[in-house]
């Protein structure tokens, strides 16, 4: 799985928390932690909400997640 530590850095940049992230994409604290540690993949139905939450274009989010476009 990929390392999603860049999401943690992005949260700091935009002044949001992991708790905020979990509420937005409807994940509990453990699931958010696993996702940020790269132990849980971002699901297709979470991508758009995650991009909006992280204030970035969906295409850029997909690239950061390792999706080749």
C-alpha positions in Angstrom: 0.0 0.0 0.0 1.0 3.6 -0.5 2.3 5.9 2.2 -0.2 8.7 2.7 1.8 10.8 5.1 1.4 13.7 2.6 -2.2 13.8 3.7 -1.1 14.6 7.3 1.0 17.4 6.0 -1.9 18.7 3.9 -4.1 18.7 6.9 -1.6 20.9 8.8 -1.4 23.3 5.8 -5.1 23.8 5.6 -5.6 23.9 9.4 -7.9 20.8 9.6 -7.7 17.7 11.9 -8.0 14.0 11.4 -11.3 14.1 13.3 -12.6 16.7 10.8 -11.4 14.4 8.0 -13.2 11.4 9.4 -16.5 13.2 9.8 -16.3 14.5 6.3 -15.6 11.2 4.6 -17.5 9.2 7.1 -14.7 7.1 8.7 -14.0 6.4 12.3 -10.8 7.5 14.0 -9.1 4.0 13.5 -10.0 3.9 9.8 -8.6 7.4 9.2 -5.4 6.5 11.0 -5.0 3.3 8.9 -5.6 5.3 5.8 -3.0 7.9 6.7 -0.5 5.2 7.6 -1.1 3.6 4.2 -2.7 0.5 5.7 -6.1 1.2 4.2 -6.8 2.3 0.7 -8.9 5.3 -0.1 -12.2 3.9 -1.5 -13.6 5.2 -4.8 -16.7 6.7 -3.1 -14.4 8.7 -0.7 -12.2 10.3 -3.4 -14.4 13.3 -4.3 -15.2 14.1 -0.6 -11.5 13.8 0.2 -10.4 16.1 -2.6 -12.9 18.7 -1.5 -11.9 18.4 2.1 -8.2 18.7 1.2 -9.0 21.7 -1.0 -7.3 20.2 -4.0 -8.4 19.1 -7.5 -9.5 15.5 -7.8 -6.9 14.8 -10.5 -4.1 16.0 -8.1 -5.5 13.8 -5.3 -5.5 10.8 -7.6 -1.9 11.5 -8.6 -0.9 11.8 -4.9 -2.5 8.5 -4.3 -0.4 6.9 -7.0 -3.1 6.6 -9.7 -1.6 7.0 -13.2 -3.7 9.1 -15.4 
